[in-house]
């Protein structure tokens, strides 16, 4: 059987990444390619180099993704079957990539950027890994990046539930109202960018009532033919 490419998108805070990681335990010979973390790594590196958000938004239309990755020494690696980002030889921790500041910056930059070079780069990576693995791809605009997805999921949950889950993720380091406003703002940006679009093959899954990550993961698995 040919290896599968499973695309999973989701509303901010719905649990997309956690579900993807749980799928690694359920789908044989699988890896997780987090396109979102690669994009976050690029924006994180640019901001760390001294650029502010305003400059980023002004300049991202002219950015060549491969060129900027080489210049800032940004590398993507698969470790323990999951995506890891290195900048100049230093591994960037998930907490830094997922911070509220970084998350909002990524939403705003991706909204104005010409992402075609990034999409082409992502397509190349997916094709490379598909030769040897079942590839779980997490990110935004996945149908535009790789239209040959075997499955395309959009994970949703209520705003209240998403705020709750994000607060747990931030481990008390963020104010609940700030988290809520951050999610609302990011939702608006994502919708304007067309990142929540549904396609003919899109499977919409509401995981609001799922009490555990495994329950949400099983909802995904119920739709996938692994035979």
N, C-alpha and C positions, 0 to 999 in steps of 0.2 A: 504494500500500500504506500502511496506517496505521503510524505510528511504533510501535516496540516499547518496552516497559518491561521491562528485565531486572534481576531482583533477585538480588544475590549476598551471601550470608551465609557465615560461616566460623568455624571454631574459632580461638581466640586464637593468632596467630602462624603460621597455615597459609599465609598469602600472599594473602589476599583482596584487599587494597588494591592490591598490585602487579599482580595479575591484572586487576583492574578498569582500571587505567591502561593496561595493554597492550591491553586490548580497545578502547580509544579509537583505537588505530592500526589496528585490524582492522574495526571496524564504522563504515561511512560515516555522516556527519552525526550523530555521537553526542556526548553530554556525560556527565560523571560527577557524580552527586549523592551526596555522602558524608554520609548522615544521621548516622553516628557522629561525624564531625568537628563537625557542628553541635551535637550533644549535648555533645561534649567542650568546645566553645567556651563553651556556657552554664555548664557546671560550672567551667571554668577561670576565667571572668569572675566567678562568684560567690565562688570561693575567693580570687581576686585582690582582691576587694572587702573581704576580711577575715573571711569566714565559714570556719569549720573544717569538717572532714568530719562531725563529730557534729551540728553545727547544720544542715548541708545535709540529712542523712538525716532529721532531725526535721521540716524545713520543706518538703521537696520535694512532699509530698502537696498542699500548698496553693498551689504555684507555678503561675501562669498563664504558659505559655511565651511567648506574644506580648507580654504585659505586661512580663515580665522582660527580654526582648530589647530592647524599647523603652527601658526604664529604664536598662539597662547599655549601650545603644547597640551591640548585637550585630547584625551584618549578614552575610548570606550572599551571596556573589557567585560567578559562574562566570568564571574567567580561564583562557585556554588550554584551554578545555573541561573544566576540573576545578574542584572546590569550594574556595573560599577563604573564610576567616572573618576578619572585621574586628571589633575591639572598640574603640569610641570612635575610629574612624578609623584605628586601627593594625592592620596585617595581622599575624595570629598565625601564627608559623612552625610547620610540621609537627612539628618536633622538640619544641616545647613541648606541643602537643596530644597527642603520642604518648608522652610521658615515662611512666616506670613509675608515678610518683606520680599523674599525671593519669588514667592508664588504670585504676588500681585504684579511684580515687575515682569515676570514671564507672560502673564495674561495680557498686559498692556503692550509689550513689545511684539508678541506674536500677532496681535490684532492689526498692527500697522506694517509689519515686515512683509517683504516678498519671500514667501517660504518655499518657492519652487526648488531652489538649490538644496534646501534641507530635505524636502520630500524625495528628491532624486537620490540623495545620500542615504536616506532611510530605506528606500526601495532596494538599493544595492546591498545594504547590510542584511535585510530580510532574505533576499535571494541567496546570499552567501550561507546563512545559517540554515535555511530550509533544506539544503542539500544533505544535512546530517541530523537535523532535529525537527521535532514538532515545535513550532515557534509561537509563543504567546506574546502578542504585541500589545503594549499598553500605551495610550497616548491620545492625541486629538487628530481629527481630520484623517483618520486611518484609511478610509475608502479612497481618498485622493492620493495618499501615499502609496497604497497597494490595493488596487481595485480587485485583485484576484484572491482576496481573503476568502477562506473556506467558510468562516463564520464571522459575523460582525455584531457585537453586543453593545447596547447602550444601557448602563447601569444607573438606575434612578432611586431616589428616596426623598421624603419630605424635607423641607428646609429645617424644621425643628430637629429631625433625626440627624441630618448632616452636621448641624451646629454641635450637637451632642458628641458625635463621633470625632469631629475635628478637635474639640476641647480635650477629649481623651488622648488623641494623638499628640497634642501639644503639652500634655502632662501638667496642666495647670499653669503653664507659662504664658498663656494668653487670656485676656478678658473675654467672657462669653459674648458680650454685646459687640466687641471689636471683631470677634470671629464671625459673628452673624453678618455684620456689615461688609466684612471682607468677602464672604461667600456671595452675598447679594451683588456686590460690585463685579466680582469675577464672573458670575453667571451672566450678567448683562453684557460684559465684554465678549464672553465665549459665544453667546447667542448672536451678537452682531457680527462676529467673525464667521458664523456658520458652522461652528465646531460641534453644535448639538444637532446637526441635520440628521434626518433618518432617510435611509435608502431602501430599495426594494428588499435587500437581504438583511436589513437591520432587525435584530431581535431585541425588543424593549423589555427590560426586566426590572421590576420594582422590588427592592430589597428592604423596604422600610420595616417590615414586620419580621425580618430575619434577626434572631437573637444572637446568632454567632456567625463568624465568617464562613464556617463550614456549611451552614444553611444556605447562605448566598451562593457559595461555590457550587453546591449541589443543584441549585436552580440553573446555573450555567451548564453544568454537566448533563442535565436532563435533555438539553437541546443539541448535544454533540454526539455524533456517531463515531466512536473510537474503534469500531471493528474494521 
